[in-house]
Amino acid sequence: MHCAHRIGGTRTGTRRSLVPPSSRCSGAPWNPRPECQLTYWNNCRQPPLGDSEVKHRSTGSRNHHGSFREYSDHKPSVHFPMALNASSRGTVLVQAAAGVWVWYSYRTAGKAGILPSLEDLLFYTIAEGQERIPAHKFTTALKATGLRTGDPTTSDGALDRHLFKKCVQSNIVLLTQAFRKKFVIPDFQPFCAHIDELYHNAKKIPGGQVADYIPQLARFSPDLWAVSLCTVDGQRHTVGDTKVPFCLQSCVKPLKYAIAVHDHGTDYVHRFIGKEPSGLRFNKLFLNEDDKPHNPMVNAGAIVCTSLIKVRAHHTHTSVMDFMNKLAGNEYVGFSNATFQSERESGDRNFAIGYYLKEKKCFPEGTDMTSILDFYFQLCSIEVTCESASVMAATLANGGFCPITGERVLSPEAVRNTLSLMHSCGMYDFSGQFAFHVGLPAKSGVSGGILLVVPNVMGVMCWSPPLDKLGNSVRGIRFCTDLLSLCNFHNYDNLKHFAKKLDPRREGGDQRVKSVINLLFAAYTGDVSALRRFALSSMDMEQRDYDSRTALHVAAAEGHAEVVRFLLEACKVNAVPKDRWGNTPMDEAVHFGHHDVVTILQDYHPPPSPPQPPQTTEVAGNNLDGLL
């Protein structure tokens, strides 16, 4: 039995026999002898047959339910209940924990059973050899992946394997992805630490003025500051005053537009509203050359969009609230009647815009302009928290699927068009600057919120009432620009020669591991063309694996003379690197009998130093005289 990873004549794993001494027996690869035999491979960090939970090759038919006990001189025995095909033999590759793979070789006889389920594998990953898992240990491990848990009522209890399986079986796919780091942000805790640092940096910024033209908004403290994010996989992180409700105000505009396109389609909606940035203040009484509002993100366009929702689709306030609840994954969505009344009493500018739109026949036929403005004020007065609004943003980032409920809420067409307009028109008169520096779809509101979408990654809600002179949150703008300075989320950050930034979507060390694997595998197969590409892309051709073996070691052991010549002549690599056992490429070539490789390496080996003759007393005296 072997690990199928043999590079340059050495194994990458170390075999231990895990059967009792009385029943140990030798076995050939993929065909172990009778009597149950287990083989455990240390350091086998990459599954030989692919990245999968279980790989299985077997022969035989009948079934048997049995259990294996692992034996080792270096660790306590661990019970692995397994159900196997009986009168069969084969090999099973199981991921027992993150980065640790175990080969099981077996031959059994008896009654029916099955291979370990995902629930079992997840249990053993968390249990670490124990028969029961404390509930708080499971919830702590779950939170580390970014998933949220409720307040556990059994935090001091413990789960055995069968109870654990019942608890997780309905969400086993999601939980397996979480513990295998297959989420969009695999190393979530370090990423959250960066978010917290950016939050505290932005919190120190002074300046800005709380909006006071709506009395209810003027009552918020300027010290309030919150950031919440939700990824497309449902990972959550919040920091600051994220439980405080506030009104969406203009942040509701892209959501209204998305509902309109979802209900009517793009062509119908844009018969009434344009797609271009206006270059003017958001509340100007101004239309484009076709006598249409410039876009749905200015007040005129948002009022017309409201009429499309109410008149054409017959939406009521209740039905729109239901839609918002779906966008937020059934998290907090409320309504501030006091803000609605304040909006209506201080909304002279919006009434003027409404009458101007009515004069220019911008509304669909049969529209009651007064009721439309009431509906417009109601939608602006919808309350959210930072947490629920981040789920709304994540639904847009996830193509219209809510990451919390998994329900499709918006059509792909509606999401695509909404994000496009948020990118070009979402930040008032700062839209061009924001697109230049941040490069992501966003929408701000006078309540201090900024709804930020990182497509296919996450949604973010920043909220702080103090605004700059353009009506955007001072702290929110700083947070967004700092985030994009740190992470490569900008739409054009992935250009080949762009400055290096943190990529939270990539697992730590992932690129270096792939680089080493690709380099050593090319040397192993003798692929000089691949090595030439790596060298041209400035790859370090002297990279080492965990045994300190280089590509030159591998090529010398396999007898690839052309690879050895290329590495030495073109890449100028060190000709005498030593691996963890002190072997050089010359030692590998000699050991495996590759004489042509030995001939090449000899030209690059330093000649042995000639033995120094012992100094005579006279010579030693002369040297001493010279020193004196």
N, C-alpha and C positions, 0 to 999 in steps of 0.2 A: 504493500500500500504506500503510495507516495502522494505528495501534495500537488503534483503536476506543475509546480513552479520550479524549474531547474534552470538557472541562468549561469552560464559560464562554469558548468561542472559542479556547482554547489547548490544545496537545497536552501530555499528561503524559509522553511519551517523545520521544527525539531520535533521528532516523533516521540511520544510517550505511550507505553502500553497501559491501558486503563482497565484491564480485566484482572481478576484475582490470579495470583501466581500459579495456583493449581490448575487453572483453565486457560492459561495463555497459550496461544498457538500462532504460528506464522501464517501470513496470508499474502497472496499476490495482489497487485493493484487491481481494483474493481472486482475482485473475486475472492473474498476472504474464506478461510477454511470454516468448516462447521464449528458449532459452539459459538455462543455470542461473543464477539470481539469488538471493542471500541478502540479507536485510535484518535488521539487528541493532538492537534498541531498547534504549537506555539508560534507566535509571530506571523501567522498566516493572515495578514491584514487585508488582503484583497482576495475575494472568492475566486478560485480557479475557473469556475464555470459561469461567472457573471454575477451581477449584483442582484441577488434574489434571496428571499427568506430561506427557501428550502430547495436543494437540488437532490435528485433521487435517481439512482439507477438500480434496478432490481431484476431478479429472475425468480420465477415461481408463481404460485397462484393462491393457495389457501391462506387463511388469515389466522392471526394469533394476537392476543392482547397480552403484553408483557411489560416489564419495566427494567430499565438498565440502571446499574449503579456504577458510578465512575470511581476508579481507583487510581491513586497516584501517591508516590512517596513524598511529594512536595506540597500537597494540599489536602484538606479534609475531603472525605467522600461527599458527593452531591448526588441526590436522587433525581434522575431524569425519567419520570413516567412517560413511556412511549407506547403507542400501539402500532404494531408492525404487520406486514403481510407475512403470514405463516408459511412454513416450508419454503421459505424464500431466502435469498441472500442478496446483498447489494450494499450500496454506500449512500449515506445521507449527509449532505452538507447543510449545517444549521448555523445561523447567526445567533450565538448565545448571548451576546451583548454587543454594544456599539463598538465596531471595529474588531471583534473577536469572532472567528468562524471555527466551527468544530466539525470534524469528519466523524461520522458514525458508520462503522462497518459491522454487518450483522448477518447471522443466519439463525433462524428461529423455527420452531415447529409448535403448532397449537391452534388456538381459535382466533376469531376475527378481531380486527382492530384497524386503526388508522394512524397516519403519521401525526406528529405534534401539530396542534392548531396554532394560529397566530396568537390566540389568547394565552396558550401555554408559553410560547416563546417570550411574549411580553412579560408574563409573570416572572419567569426565570431571570429575565434581564433586570427587573427591578428588585426581585427578592434577594439576589446575590447569595444564593445557597440556603436561605432560610425557608422554613415551611409556611410562614405567614408573613404578610406585608402590613406594617402599620399604615392605617389609612392616611395619616398626615404625611408619611413618606411618599406615598403615591401622588397625593395632591401637590406636594412640593416639587416632585420630579415633573409633574404635568405643567406647573406654572413656569418652570425653567424653560420649557419649549415655547412659551408665549401664549398657550391656551389658558382660558379663564376657567376657574372652578367656583362653584357656589360655596357658601360657608358650610364646611362639612360638619354634620351633626354627630358624626362618629369619629372625630379627630383623634380620640384616644383609643379607638378600637383597632382591630386587625382583620385582614381579609385572608382566608385560606385560598387555595387555588380554585376551587369550585365556585366559591362566592365571588372571587375576583373575575372569573370568566363571565358570570352572569351580569356583573356590573359593566363590563367593557364590550360585550359582544355586539351591541347595537352600534357602537362607534369604533369598531376595531380597526377599520381601514384608516380613519383619521388619526387614531392613537398610534398606530404603527408608523405612519408617516412622521408623526411628531417625534417619536423616540429614535427614528432612524435619520433624523435631521433632513427630511425631504421637503420641508416647507420652503416658501420663497425666501425667507430670511433664516437660514439654518442655525447660525449662531446668534440667537435672539438676545440673550442677556448682555453680551458686549455691545450690541447695537443700542439697546436701551440705555446703557451707561453713557453712550455718546449723546443720545437724545436728552438725557438729564443734564449733561454738561452744557449743551446748547441752550436748554431752557434757562439755566441759572445765569448764563452769560447775557441772554436777552432781558432777563428780569432786572438787571442793573441799569438798563437804559432809562434815562429820564426823558421828560418832554412829552408832547402830545396833549391833546385836549379831548375830554369826554364830550360826545355829541350832546347838545342841549336844545336843539330845535324841536325835539320830541321830549316832553317832560319826563316820561318814564325812563328814557335812556340816561338822562342827566343824573339819576339817582344812583347809578352804579359807582362803586369805588374805583378810582384809578389804579389801585394796587392789585386788583384782580388780574390773574395771569394763569392760563391753563393751556396745556398741549395734550392731545390724545391722538393715538394712531391705531389703525386696524388694518392688518394685511389681508390680502385676498384669500389666505388660508385661515383667517380668523384669529391670528395672533394679536394680542391687545397689550397696549402700554399707555398709561396715563400719568401725568405729573402736574401738580398744581391744583387749581380750583375747578376741577373737572366735573364736579357734581352741581355746580351753580347753574340754574336755568337762565337762558337769555334768548332773545328773539332773533330769528334768522335774518330779518330785514332783507337786504339785497342778496344775501346768500341763497335765498329761495328762488331767485330768478333762473339759474340754470336748471333747477329741478322742475320748475313750471314748464320751461321749454322742452325738457326731456319728456314730460308727460304729454305735451301737445304733439310732439313728433311721434311718440309711441302710439297715440290714439289716431292721428290723422295722416302721418307720413310727412316726409321732408317737403315734397313739392307743394302740398296744400299750405303748410305753415308759411313757407317763404313766398307765397302769393301776397302775404300781408306784411311780412317782416324781412328786412335785408340781412346781409351777412358781414357787412364791412364795419371796421372800427370807425367811430364818428370823429375822433379827434377833438370832441367838445365835452363840456361838463355833462354828467349823467342825467341832469334834470333840465336840460335846455329844451326850449320849444323850437325844435328844428327837425326837418325830415330830409331824406335824400332826394335826388333828382326825380325819382319815381313817386314822390309823395308817400314814401313808406318810412317807418322808423329804421334807423341804420342797422340795429341788431337787437336781439332779445335781452341784452345785458344793461341797456339804458332804460330809464323809466318809461319812455314812450313805447319801446318795444315790449317791455314787460307787461304794460297795461293791455296792449293788443293781444299778447300771448294769453293773458288771463281771460280775455273775451273768447278766444278759441277754445279754451278749456271749458268755460261755463256754457256758452251758447251752443257750440257745435257738439261737444261731447256730453253735455248735460251734467257736468260734474257739480256737486254741491260741496260746501265746506266739509261736511262729514266724509264724503267719498275721497276728497283730496287728503284729509287727515289719515284715512285708512291707507292710502297710497304712501304717504310719508312714513307711516308705521312700518310698512313692508320694506321701504328703503332703509330704515334704521334697524331692521331685524327685531322689531317689536320692543325696542328699548324706548326710553322716555321721549315722547313727542307730545307737547301740550299746547295750550293756547292762552295768550295773555290778553284778556278782555280790556284791561286798563290801557295797555299799549295800543290796542285797536281803537279805543275811544280817543286817545291822544293823537293818533295818526289822522283820524277823521277830522278832528277839530283843527289840526295844524296843517292840513293837506291842501292848502290853497294852490300851491304850485302844481300838484298832481291833478287837481280839478281843472286848472288852466290847460294842462297838457291834454286831459281828456276831452275838453271842448274843442281844442285845436284838432285832435285826431278825428273827432266827430265831423267837424267842418270839412276835413280833407277826405272823408269817407274811407277811413282806414279800418273800420270795424266790419265784421261780417254783417250781413243783413239781419235785421231784427234784434240788434244789440241795444240793451238799455244801459246807456253809459253810466248812469248813477249807480245802478246795482253792480256794474263791473268794477267801479272804483271801490265800492264797499268790499267786494270780493278780493280785490287787490290788496286793500289794507288788512283784511283778515289773514291772507297768506303771508304777508310781511310780519304778522304778529304771532306766527307759529313759534312755539318755544321748543328748544332742544337743550341738551347739555353737550359739553365737548365730546363726551363718550358716544352719545347716540349720533351726533353729527359726523364723527369719524367713521361710523359704520355706513352712513349715507355716502360719504366720499369713497369708501372702500367698495361699495356696490357699483359706483361708476368705474372704479379702477378694475373691477372684476367683470367687465363687459355686461353689466346689468343683472348679474346673479348676486344676491345678498350673501356675503361670506359667513354670516351667522346662521341663517336658516337654510341656505342652499336653494332658495326659491328664485326663479327668474322674475324680475320685477320690471325691467326695461328691455326693449329690443336692442340688438347690436347697432342698428342704424341710429336710434335715439342717443345711445351712449357716445358713439363716434362723433356725431354732429355737436353734441353738447360739449364734449371735451375740446373740440376744435374751436368753438366760439369762446369757451372759457380761456383758452390759451391766447387768443388774439384780442379779446375785449373784456376780460373778467375783472380787471383791477383798475377800473375807472381810467383816469388820465395817466396812470402809472403802468398801463398794460404793456406798452412797448418796452419800458425799462425792465419790468418783471420778466417778460419773455426773453429778454437779452441775458439777464443775470441768473434767472432761475430756470427758465425754459420748460415749465410745467403748467398744465391747466390749473387755474385757481379762480376763486371768486371771493371778493371781500364784501363786507357790509358795514353800515354805520354803527352797528351795535358793537363792533370790534372784532368780529369773527373773520377768519380767512379759511376757506374750504380749499384744501390743496389735494390734488390727485396725482399719484405716481402710477401711470397706467401699468397694469399687470403686476403691481407690487403692493401698493397700500394707499389708503386714504388718511389724511391728517386734518385735524381741526385745531387751529390756534385761536385763542380768544383773549383779548385784553382791550378794555374800553378806550384808553387814550388813542386818539387818531392823529395822523399828520394832516397837513393842509390839503391833501388830495382825498382824504376820507378813508385811508387805510390804517390798520392797526400798526403802531410804531414797533411794538415788540414782535408782532406777527411777521412783519416784513423782515426784521433782523433775523428771526429764527429761520425763515425760509431761505434767505440768502446764505446764512451760515451752514444750513443743512446741505445745500448744493455745493458749497465750497468744500465740504468734507466728503460727501458721497457722490458717486458718478450717476446721479439720477437725471441730470440734464439731458434733454433729447439728443444733444450732439456730443455728449461726453464719451461715447463709445467709438469715436474716430480713432484710427490706428495709432496716430502719433500724439494723442492728446495727453495732457499732464496726468500723472497717476493720482488717482483718488481711491478712497475706500469703496469697495463694492460689497455691500451687505448681502447681496444675493449669492455670493460665492462662499462656500465653506472654507474655514480657515485652513491654510496649507494646501488647499485643493490644487491650485495651479502648479505649485512646486512639485507636488506628488505626480501630477500628470506629466510634467516636464521630465522628471527623472525616469518615469516608466517609458515614455516615448523614446527617450534617448537610449536607454539600455536595451529596449526591445529592437530598435533599429540596428544596434550593434550586434545583438544576438542573431538576427536574421540576415545580417550582411547587407543591409539596405544602405548603400553609400549615397544614393539620391536623397533619401530622407535626412541623412546626416548632413548633407550639403545644405539642404533647406534650413535645418536647425542652426547651422553655423552662420548662414546669411542673415538669419533673424536675430543674431547676437545672443543666442543661447549659450550658457556656460557649458562647454563641452567636457569639463572636468567634474561635473556634478557626481555625487556619490549616493548610493543607497544606504540603508541602515546598517549594512555590513561593510561600509566604506569602500565598496567596489565601484570602479569607474567603468565607462564604456570601453576603455582600453583593456581592462581586465576581462570583460565579457568577450570582446572580439578575439583576444589572444586565446582564451579558453576554447572558443568555438572554431578557431583556425581560419578566421576571415582575414587573409593577408591584405586585401585591398582596403578594408576598413581600418586596419592597424596603420597602413601607410598613410591613409587620408588623415587620421587623427594626429599622427606624428608630424607629417610634412605640411599639411595645410592648416591644421588647427593649433599646432605647436603645443600640444598637451604635454604634461609631465610624463616622461617615459618610465619613471620608477615609483609610481604611487604604491603605497602599501595598504592592504585591506586590514580588517580587524584581526586577522590571523598572521599578519606580517608578510603575506604573499604579494609579489609584484606581478605585472603582466608576463614578465619573462618566466617566472616560476610556473604560471598557468600554462604557457606554451610548452615548456619542457615537460610538465607533468602529463599533458594530454598528447604529447608527441607531434606537435605541429612545427616541423623543422623549418619550413619557409618563414613562419612568423618569428621563430627564434633568430633567423638570419637578419630579418629587418630590425628587430629590437636590439641586436648586438651593436648596430651602428650608433644607437642612441644611448647605450649604457656607458656610464663613465668607466674608464679603464681602472682596474684595481690598482691601488697605490702600491708601489714597490716597497718591500720590507726595508726598514731603516737599519743600517749596520750599527752595532753597538759602538758608542763613542769610546775612544781610547782615553787614557788619563791625560796624554799630551794635548789632544784636541780639546778636551774639556777645560784644561788649564788655559789654552789660548782663548777659548770663548770667554772665560772668566776675566782674563786680562783685557779683552776688548770691551767688556761691560764696564770695567773699572776705568 
